Amino acid sequence: MEPNKDKQESSDSEEGMKGKMTLTLALVTLISAFGSSFQYGYNVSVINSPAPYMQDFYNQTYTDRHGVFMDKNFQTLLWSLTVSMYPLGGFFGSLMVGPLVNNCGRKGTLLINNLFSIAAAILMGTSEIAKTFEVIILSRVIMGIYAGLASNVVPMFLGEMAPKNLRGAIGVVPQLFITIGILIAQILGLNSILGNVEGWPVLLGLTGIPSVIQLLTLPFFPESPRYLLIQKGNEEQARQALQRLRGWDDVDDEIEEMCLEDQSEKEEGQMSVLTLCTFRGLRWQLISIVVMMMGQQLSGVNAVFYYADRIFQSAGVETNNVQYVTVSIGAINVVMTCLAVFIVESLGRRILLLAGFGLCCGSCAVLTLALNLQNTVSWMSYLSIVCVILYIIGHAIGASPIPFVMITEMFLQSSRPAAFMVGGSVHWLCNFAVGLLFLYMEAGLGAYSFLIFCAICLVTMVYIFFVVPETKNKTFMEINKIMAKRNKVEIQTEKEELMDIHTIQTGQAEKKEISNSDL
């Protein structure tokens, strides 16, 4: 075992030395993230600023149809649906990830997915002319399906193409573009730009532009080499794709590594979600992904973004200035996520996760105190804004970007699509729950609702500390070996059995080849 280990470490170090950011890899990363991830972020916050004008449109349309004003509770329900249909669509999109990426490929899925975005953009942009608010709610579902696919497929696509030493940095780029999307939506949503009576349909319709750009440019870039070789069995195409991505012809080491992974997983085939959930050898990987995804969304990040204006108004900021403070928060989010791109390979995933959830936990606790005391202590309103800023920083460096990187790294090719389906479904269901329930939580609990988010951050942080390993600069097989130890003795035994089976199968195959050659 030791000589093989040394040989593997040697080849790994060579691969790490070889891995560099080529123009092709940089362009495919930017096009994938801008064309897909950007729109996820854009649509998270695009309805934040124009909300009053959109609600007036809902009310006016209802009045024109029925001759009476809309009931206030019904209007609250409709607006909650407008907000929460987006993550519900995201859940349905996540369920489509496995079948699409396995049959159409990673790049093919992203190209097909653009049709959802373009259709939704046209519907939302023409909703006011058509005098129908139902189309907006329907479009939010369609846009959610788009975002559900994009949020899972882009990290998978880029993670499979990146060299080992750049996998974390490239894996954070989609989250960077999500934050850029949020910021652009906030800037365009200013009252002086498009966040007004005339401009909001244009604001909603602009989301289709990145999809058109991706649809025109992505076909000129290669498909995931791992998909081409391991799932399609086309070594020549995989070799050509790798040569374009790496910028040189000698890609034999990586092809060999993929072939070894392919051989080790032949007996399993492509895992379904049901198989993944019942397979003991991946139990802790699956639990870890579910916990991190639940922590990411139930920590209240979308409560902060969906209702940012309300939080700042309740913190005592003047109504006219709230939108500019919100844009500033969006800018901080972009800057800190950009920082995460550069530090994730040096500090590692685990440190960023712990620091991120720790900051979120502390911020929620102090924010609860600040919001409760702001009427009696004048400077508490400023403290609450500081808490929101610290919360955003914590989420930007760890809680938001790293869980999707971890799904790519903790699973092999056969189980990765199913893992993204599970992780994505948890991500979007929790997002849906927060979007639908936060208004009611705020009405019932007031500022104390942030204590719930605080507790969730704390539990997630404790779990990560005791269970989740560091995956920086490790191969997929090395990470699996670390997780096997977390799974205790029975997982080790199972892995040994699988290795024995593989050895027997290899021996049988060799015997068969010898007998065939004799013939």
C-alpha positions as CSV (number, residue, x, y, z in Angstrom):
1,M,0.0,0.0,0.0
2,E,2.8,2.5,0.9
3,P,4.6,2.5,-2.5
4,N,1.2,3.0,-4.3
5,K,0.4,5.8,-1.8
6,D,3.8,7.5,-2.5
7,K,3.3,7.1,-6.3
8,Q,-0.2,8.6,-6.0
9,E,1.0,11.5,-3.9
10,S,3.8,12.1,-6.4
11,S,1.4,12.1,-9.4
12,D,-1.0,14.3,-7.4
13,S,1.7,16.9,-6.7
14,E,2.6,16.9,-10.4
15,E,-1.0,17.5,-11.3
16,G,-1.2,20.3,-8.7
17,M,2.0,21.8,-10.3
18,K,0.4,21.5,-13.8
19,G,-2.9,23.0,-12.9
20,K,-3.2,26.6,-14.1
21,M,-5.8,29.0,-15.1
22,T,-5.9,28.9,-19.0
23,L,-7.9,31.3,-21.1
24,T,-10.4,28.6,-22.1
25,L,-11.0,27.5,-18.5
26,A,-11.4,31.2,-17.4
27,L,-13.8,32.0,-20.2
28,V,-16.0,28.9,-19.7
29,T,-16.1,29.6,-16.0
30,L,-17.2,33.2,-16.6
31,I,-19.7,32.4,-19.3
32,S,-21.3,29.6,-17.2
33,A,-21.4,31.7,-14.0
34,F,-22.6,34.9,-15.7
35,G,-25.2,33.1,-17.9
36,S,-26.6,31.0,-15.1
37,S,-25.5,31.8,-11.5
38,F,-25.9,35.6,-12.1
39,Q,-29.6,35.2,-12.7
40,Y,-30.1,33.2,-9.5
41,G,-28.9,36.2,-7.5
42,Y,-30.6,38.7,-9.7
43,N,-34.0,37.1,-9.1
44,V,-33.5,36.7,-5.4
45,S,-33.6,40.5,-4.9
46,V,-35.1,41.9,-8.1
47,I,-38.6,42.1,-6.5
48,N,-37.3,43.7,-3.3
49,S,-37.2,47.4,-4.3
50,P,-40.2,47.6,-6.7
51,A,-42.4,45.6,-4.3
52,P,-44.8,48.6,-3.5
53,Y,-45.4,49.3,-7.2
54,M,-45.9,45.6,-8.0
55,Q,-48.4,45.3,-5.1
56,D,-50.2,48.4,-6.4
57,F,-50.4,46.7,-9.8
58,Y,-51.8,43.5,-8.2
59,N,-54.4,45.7,-6.4
60,Q,-55.3,47.8,-9.4
61,T,-55.7,44.7,-11.7
62,Y,-57.9,43.0,-9.1
63,T,-60.0,46.2,-8.7
64,D,-60.4,46.6,-12.5
65,R,-61.6,43.0,-12.7
66,H,-63.9,42.8,-9.7
67,G,-64.8,46.4,-8.9
68,V,-63.6,46.2,-5.2
69,F,-60.2,46.6,-3.6
70,M,-58.2,43.5,-2.8
71,D,-58.5,42.2,0.8
72,K,-55.3,43.1,2.7
73,N,-54.7,39.4,3.9
74,F,-55.2,38.2,0.3
75,Q,-52.7,40.7,-0.9
76,T,-50.2,39.6,1.7
77,L,-50.8,36.0,0.6
78,L,-50.3,36.9,-3.1
79,W,-47.0,38.7,-2.4
80,S,-45.8,35.8,-0.2
81,L,-46.5,33.5,-3.1
82,T,-44.6,35.9,-5.5
83,V,-41.6,35.7,-3.2
84,S,-41.8,32.0,-2.4
85,M,-42.8,30.5,-5.8
86,Y,-39.2,31.2,-6.9
87,P,-37.6,28.8,-4.4
88,L,-40.4,26.3,-4.9
89,G,-39.5,26.3,-8.6
90,G,-35.9,25.9,-7.5
91,F,-36.9,22.7,-5.7
92,F,-38.5,21.3,-8.9
93,G,-35.5,22.4,-10.9
94,S,-33.2,20.4,-8.5
95,L,-35.3,17.3,-9.1
96,M,-34.5,17.6,-12.8
97,V,-30.7,17.8,-12.3
98,G,-29.9,14.1,-12.4
99,P,-31.9,13.0,-15.5
100,L,-30.8,16.1,-17.5
101,V,-27.0,16.0,-16.6
102,N,-26.8,12.3,-17.2
103,N,-28.6,12.3,-20.5
104,C,-27.8,15.8,-22.0
105,G,-24.4,16.4,-20.3
106,R,-23.5,19.3,-18.1
107,K,-23.0,21.9,-20.9
108,G,-26.1,20.6,-22.7
109,T,-28.2,21.0,-19.6
110,L,-27.1,24.6,-19.1
111,L,-28.0,25.4,-22.8
112,I,-31.5,23.8,-22.5
113,N,-32.0,25.6,-19.2
114,N,-31.7,29.0,-20.9
115,L,-35.1,28.4,-22.6
116,F,-36.7,28.6,-19.1
117,S,-35.1,32.0,-18.4
118,I,-35.9,33.5,-21.7
119,A,-39.6,32.4,-21.6
120,A,-40.0,33.7,-18.0
121,A,-38.3,37.1,-18.9
122,I,-40.7,37.6,-21.8
123,L,-43.7,36.8,-19.6
124,M,-42.7,39.1,-16.7
125,G,-41.7,41.9,-19.0
126,T,-45.1,41.9,-20.7
127,S,-47.2,41.2,-17.6
128,E,-48.2,44.9,-17.1
129,I,-49.3,45.3,-20.7
130,A,-51.3,42.1,-20.4
131,K,-52.8,43.2,-17.1
132,T,-52.2,39.9,-15.3
133,F,-50.4,39.5,-12.1
134,E,-50.9,35.7,-12.2
135,V,-48.3,35.6,-15.0
136,I,-45.7,37.1,-12.7
137,I,-46.3,34.3,-10.1
138,L,-46.1,31.7,-12.9
139,S,-42.9,33.2,-14.2
140,R,-41.4,33.2,-10.7
141,V,-41.9,29.4,-10.7
142,I,-40.4,29.0,-14.2
143,M,-37.5,31.3,-13.2
144,G,-37.1,29.1,-10.0
145,I,-36.8,25.9,-12.1
146,Y,-34.1,27.7,-14.1
147,A,-32.3,28.7,-10.9
148,G,-32.7,25.3,-9.4
149,L,-30.9,23.7,-12.3
150,A,-28.3,26.4,-12.6
151,S,-27.4,26.5,-8.9
152,N,-26.6,22.7,-9.1
153,V,-25.3,22.2,-12.6
154,V,-22.8,25.1,-12.8
155,P,-20.8,24.0,-9.7
156,M,-20.8,20.4,-11.0
157,F,-19.7,21.5,-14.5
158,L,-16.9,23.7,-13.3
159,G,-15.8,21.4,-10.5
160,E,-15.4,18.5,-12.9
161,M,-13.3,20.7,-15.3
162,A,-11.1,22.4,-12.8
163,P,-7.6,21.1,-11.9
164,K,-7.3,19.9,-8.3
165,N,-5.4,23.0,-7.1
166,L,-8.0,25.4,-8.5
167,R,-11.2,23.5,-7.7
168,G,-12.1,25.5,-4.6
169,A,-11.5,28.9,-6.2
170,I,-13.4,28.0,-9.4
171,G,-16.1,26.4,-7.3
172,V,-16.7,29.8,-5.5
173,V,-17.0,31.8,-8.7
174,P,-20.7,30.8,-9.2
175,Q,-21.5,32.2,-5.8
176,L,-19.5,35.3,-6.7
177,F,-21.8,35.8,-9.7
178,I,-24.9,35.2,-7.5
179,T,-23.8,38.1,-5.3
180,I,-23.1,40.2,-8.4
181,G,-26.6,39.4,-9.6
182,I,-28.0,40.5,-6.3
183,L,-26.0,43.8,-6.4
184,I,-27.0,44.6,-10.1
185,A,-30.7,44.0,-9.2
186,Q,-30.4,46.3,-6.3
187,I,-28.7,49.0,-8.3
188,L,-31.2,48.8,-11.2
189,G,-34.0,48.6,-8.6
190,L,-33.2,52.1,-7.3
191,N,-36.2,54.5,-7.6
192,S,-34.2,56.8,-10.0
193,I,-33.4,53.9,-12.4
194,L,-36.0,51.1,-12.8
195,G,-37.5,50.7,-9.3
196,N,-40.5,52.8,-10.2
197,V,-44.1,52.6,-11.6
198,E,-42.9,52.6,-15.3
199,G,-39.7,50.7,-14.9
200,W,-40.5,47.5,-12.9
201,P,-41.6,45.3,-15.8
202,V,-38.3,46.1,-17.6
203,L,-36.4,45.3,-14.4
204,L,-38.0,41.9,-14.3
205,G,-37.6,41.3,-18.0
206,L,-33.8,42.0,-18.1
207,T,-33.1,38.6,-16.6
208,G,-33.3,37.0,-20.1
209,I,-30.2,38.9,-21.5
210,P,-27.5,36.7,-19.8
211,S,-29.3,33.6,-21.0
212,V,-29.2,34.8,-24.6
213,I,-25.4,35.6,-24.3
214,Q,-24.8,32.1,-22.8
215,L,-26.9,30.4,-25.5
216,L,-24.8,32.1,-28.2
217,T,-21.3,31.5,-26.6
218,L,-21.2,28.3,-24.5
219,P,-21.6,25.9,-27.5
220,F,-18.0,26.9,-28.5
221,F,-16.6,25.5,-25.3
222,P,-15.9,21.9,-24.3
223,E,-18.1,19.6,-22.3
224,S,-17.0,18.2,-18.9
225,P,-14.2,15.7,-19.7
226,R,-15.2,13.5,-16.8
227,Y,-18.7,13.2,-18.2
228,L,-17.4,12.4,-21.7
229,L,-15.1,9.7,-20.5
230,I,-16.8,8.1,-17.4
231,Q,-20.4,8.4,-18.5
232,K,-20.2,8.5,-22.3
233,G,-17.2,6.3,-22.6
234,N,-15.6,8.6,-25.2
235,E,-11.9,8.9,-24.3
236,E,-10.9,10.7,-27.5
237,Q,-13.4,13.6,-26.9
238,A,-12.5,13.7,-23.2
239,R,-8.8,14.0,-24.2
240,Q,-9.5,16.8,-26.7
241,A,-11.6,18.7,-24.1
242,L,-8.8,18.3,-21.5
243,Q,-6.2,19.5,-23.9
244,R,-8.2,22.7,-24.6
245,L,-8.9,23.3,-20.9
246,R,-5.3,22.7,-19.8
247,G,-3.5,24.4,-22.8
248,W,-1.2,21.5,-23.6
249,D,-1.3,18.0,-25.2
250,D,0.0,15.8,-22.4
251,V,-3.1,15.0,-20.4
252,D,-2.4,11.3,-19.9
253,D,-2.2,11.6,-16.1
254,E,-5.6,13.0,-15.8
255,I,-7.1,10.6,-18.3
256,E,-5.6,7.7,-16.4
257,E,-7.0,9.0,-13.1
258,M,-10.5,9.2,-14.7
259,C,-10.2,5.7,-16.1
260,L,-9.3,4.4,-12.6
261,E,-12.3,6.2,-11.1
262,D,-14.4,4.8,-13.9
263,Q,-13.2,1.2,-13.2
264,S,-13.7,1.5,-9.4
265,E,-17.3,2.5,-10.0
266,K,-18.3,0.2,-12.8
267,E,-20.2,-2.2,-10.5
268,E,-22.3,0.6,-9.0
269,G,-23.4,2.3,-12.2
270,Q,-25.1,5.7,-11.9
271,M,-26.6,6.1,-8.4
272,S,-30.3,7.1,-8.0
273,V,-31.3,9.3,-5.1
274,L,-32.9,6.3,-3.4
275,T,-29.7,4.3,-3.8
276,L,-27.6,7.2,-2.5
277,C,-29.9,7.6,0.6
278,T,-29.6,3.9,1.5
279,F,-25.9,3.3,0.6
280,R,-24.0,3.0,3.9
281,G,-20.7,3.9,2.3
282,L,-21.8,7.5,1.6
283,R,-24.0,8.0,4.7
284,W,-21.9,10.7,6.4
285,Q,-21.2,12.5,3.2
286,L,-25.0,12.7,2.6
287,I,-25.8,13.8,6.2
288,S,-23.1,16.5,5.9
289,I,-24.5,17.9,2.7
290,V,-28.0,18.0,4.1
291,V,-26.8,19.7,7.3
292,M,-24.7,22.3,5.5
293,M,-27.5,23.1,3.0
294,M,-30.1,23.4,5.8
295,G,-27.7,25.6,7.8
296,Q,-27.0,27.7,4.7
297,Q,-30.7,28.5,4.0
298,L,-32.3,28.3,7.5
299,S,-29.7,30.6,8.9
300,G,-31.9,33.4,7.5
301,V,-29.8,34.7,4.6
302,N,-32.8,35.0,2.3
303,A,-34.9,36.6,5.1
304,V,-32.2,39.3,5.1
305,F,-32.2,39.8,1.3
306,Y,-35.9,39.3,0.6
307,Y,-36.9,41.8,3.3
308,A,-33.7,44.0,3.6
309,D,-35.7,47.2,3.2
310,R,-38.0,46.3,6.1
311,I,-35.0,45.4,8.4
312,F,-33.3,48.7,7.8
313,Q,-36.5,50.7,8.2
314,S,-37.2,48.9,11.5
315,A,-33.6,49.7,12.4
316,G,-34.4,53.4,12.2
317,V,-32.9,54.3,8.8
318,E,-34.9,56.9,6.9
319,T,-37.1,55.5,4.1
320,N,-35.4,57.6,1.4
321,N,-32.0,56.2,2.3
322,V,-32.9,52.6,2.8
323,Q,-32.3,51.6,-0.9
324,Y,-28.8,53.1,-0.9
325,V,-27.9,51.2,2.3
326,T,-29.2,48.0,0.7
327,V,-27.0,48.6,-2.3
328,S,-24.0,49.1,0.0
329,I,-24.7,45.8,1.7
330,G,-24.9,44.1,-1.8
331,A,-21.5,45.6,-2.6
332,I,-20.0,44.2,0.6
333,N,-21.4,40.8,-0.3
334,V,-19.7,40.9,-3.7
335,V,-16.3,42.1,-2.2
336,M,-16.3,39.4,0.5
337,T,-17.3,36.6,-1.9
338,C,-14.5,37.8,-4.2
339,L,-12.1,37.5,-1.3
340,A,-13.4,34.0,-0.7
341,V,-12.3,33.0,-4.2
342,F,-8.7,34.0,-3.4
343,I,-8.5,32.6,0.1
344,V,-10.4,29.3,-0.2
345,E,-7.3,27.5,-1.5
346,S,-5.0,28.9,1.2
347,L,-7.2,28.7,4.3
348,G,-9.3,25.8,3.2
349,R,-13.0,25.0,3.1
350,R,-13.4,24.0,6.8
351,I,-12.0,27.2,8.3
352,L,-14.2,29.4,6.0
353,L,-17.3,27.3,6.9
354,L,-16.6,27.6,10.7
355,A,-15.8,31.3,10.5
356,G,-18.8,32.1,8.3
357,F,-21.4,30.3,10.4
358,G,-19.7,31.7,13.6
359,L,-20.1,35.3,12.3
360,C,-23.7,34.6,11.3
361,C,-24.5,33.1,14.7
362,G,-23.0,36.0,16.7
363,S,-24.6,38.6,14.4
364,C,-28.1,37.2,14.8
365,A,-27.8,37.1,18.6
366,V,-26.6,40.7,18.8
367,L,-29.1,41.8,16.1
368,T,-32.0,40.5,18.3
369,L,-30.7,42.6,21.2
370,A,-30.2,45.7,19.0
371,L,-33.7,45.6,17.5
372,N,-35.3,45.1,20.8
373,L,-33.5,48.1,22.4
374,Q,-33.4,50.5,19.5
375,N,-36.4,52.5,20.8
376,T,-34.8,53.1,24.2
377,V,-31.1,53.3,23.2
378,S,-30.4,55.7,20.3
379,W,-27.2,54.1,18.9
380,M,-28.8,50.6,18.8
381,S,-30.1,51.3,15.3
382,Y,-26.5,51.6,14.0
383,L,-25.5,48.5,15.9
384,S,-28.2,46.5,14.1
385,I,-26.9,47.7,10.7
386,V,-23.4,46.6,11.7
387,C,-24.8,43.2,12.7
388,V,-26.4,42.8,9.2
389,I,-23.1,43.8,7.6
390,L,-21.2,41.2,9.7
391,Y,-23.9,38.6,8.9
392,I,-23.5,39.2,5.2
393,I,-19.7,39.0,5.5
394,G,-20.0,35.6,7.3
395,H,-22.4,34.2,4.7
396,A,-20.3,35.5,1.8
397,I,-17.0,33.9,2.9
398,G,-18.3,30.5,4.1
399,A,-21.9,29.6,4.5
400,S,-23.0,30.6,0.9
401,P,-20.2,29.4,-1.4
402,I,-18.6,26.4,0.3
403,P,-21.5,23.9,0.6
404,F,-21.8,23.6,-3.2
405,V,-18.1,23.2,-3.5
406,M,-18.3,20.4,-0.9
407,I,-20.9,18.5,-2.8
408,T,-18.6,18.3,-5.8
409,E,-15.7,17.2,-3.7
410,M,-17.3,14.7,-1.3
411,F,-18.9,12.6,-4.0
412,L,-17.5,10.6,-7.0
413,Q,-18.9,10.7,-10.6
414,S,-21.5,8.0,-10.1
415,S,-23.1,9.6,-7.0
416,R,-22.5,13.3,-7.7
417,P,-25.7,14.0,-9.8
418,A,-27.8,12.3,-7.1
419,A,-26.0,14.2,-4.4
420,F,-26.6,17.5,-6.1
421,M,-30.3,16.6,-6.4
422,V,-30.5,15.9,-2.7
423,G,-28.4,19.0,-1.7
424,G,-30.2,21.2,-4.2
425,S,-33.7,20.0,-3.0
426,V,-32.8,20.7,0.6
427,H,-31.4,24.1,-0.3
428,W,-34.5,25.2,-2.2
429,L,-37.1,23.7,0.2
430,C,-35.5,25.5,3.1
431,N,-35.3,28.7,0.9
432,F,-39.1,28.2,0.2
433,A,-39.9,27.7,3.9
434,V,-38.1,30.9,5.0
435,G,-39.5,33.0,2.1
436,L,-43.1,31.9,2.9
437,L,-42.9,31.9,6.7
438,F,-40.6,34.8,7.6
439,L,-43.4,37.5,7.3
440,Y,-45.5,35.5,9.7
441,M,-42.5,34.8,12.0
442,E,-41.7,38.5,12.1
443,A,-45.4,39.3,12.9
444,G,-45.5,36.7,15.7
445,L,-42.0,36.9,17.2
446,G,-40.7,40.3,16.0
447,A,-36.9,40.6,16.5
448,Y,-36.8,37.3,18.4
449,S,-37.2,35.5,15.1
450,F,-33.4,36.0,14.5
451,L,-32.7,33.9,17.7
452,I,-34.0,30.9,15.7
453,F,-31.5,31.7,13.0
454,C,-28.8,32.1,15.6
455,A,-29.5,28.6,17.0
456,I,-29.5,27.0,13.6
457,C,-26.1,28.6,12.8
458,L,-24.7,27.4,16.1
459,V,-25.9,23.8,15.5
460,T,-24.5,23.8,12.0
461,M,-21.1,25.1,13.2
462,V,-20.8,22.4,15.9
463,Y,-21.6,19.7,13.3
464,I,-19.0,21.0,10.9
465,F,-16.4,21.2,13.7
466,F,-16.8,17.6,14.7
467,V,-17.7,15.9,11.3
468,V,-16.8,17.8,8.1
469,P,-13.1,17.2,7.0
470,E,-10.8,19.6,5.2
471,T,-10.9,18.8,1.4
472,K,-8.4,21.4,0.2
473,N,-6.0,20.1,-2.5
474,K,-7.1,16.5,-2.2
475,T,-8.3,14.1,-4.9
476,F,-11.9,12.9,-4.9
477,M,-10.7,9.4,-3.9
478,E,-8.6,10.8,-0.9
479,I,-11.7,12.7,0.3
480,N,-13.8,9.5,0.2
481,K,-11.2,7.7,2.2
482,I,-11.3,10.4,4.9
483,M,-15.1,10.2,5.1
484,A,-14.9,6.4,5.3
485,K,-13.1,6.8,8.7
486,R,-15.9,9.1,9.8
487,N,-18.3,6.3,9.0
488,K,-16.5,4.0,11.5
489,V,-15.8,0.3,11.3
490,E,-18.7,-1.0,9.2
491,I,-17.9,1.5,6.4
492,Q,-14.2,0.4,6.4
493,T,-15.3,-3.2,6.1
494,E,-17.7,-2.4,3.3
495,K,-15.0,-0.5,1.4
496,E,-12.6,-3.4,1.8
497,E,-15.3,-5.8,0.5
498,L,-15.8,-3.6,-2.5
499,M,-12.0,-3.5,-3.1
500,D,-11.9,-7.3,-2.8
501,I,-14.8,-7.6,-5.3
502,H,-13.0,-5.2,-7.7
503,T,-9.7,-7.2,-7.3
504,I,-11.6,-10.5,-8.1
505,Q,-13.3,-8.9,-11.1
506,T,-10.0,-7.5,-12.4
507,G,-8.4,-11.0,-12.0
508,Q,-11.3,-12.6,-13.8
509,A,-11.0,-10.0,-16.6
510,E,-7.3,-10.7,-17.0
511,K,-7.9,-14.5,-17.1
512,K,-10.6,-13.9,-19.8
513,E,-8.1,-11.8,-21.8
514,I,-5.4,-14.6,-21.6
515,S,-7.9,-17.3,-22.6
516,N,-9.1,-15.1,-25.5
517,S,-5.5,-14.5,-26.7
518,D,-4.9,-18.3,-26.5
519,L,-7.9,-18.8,-28.8
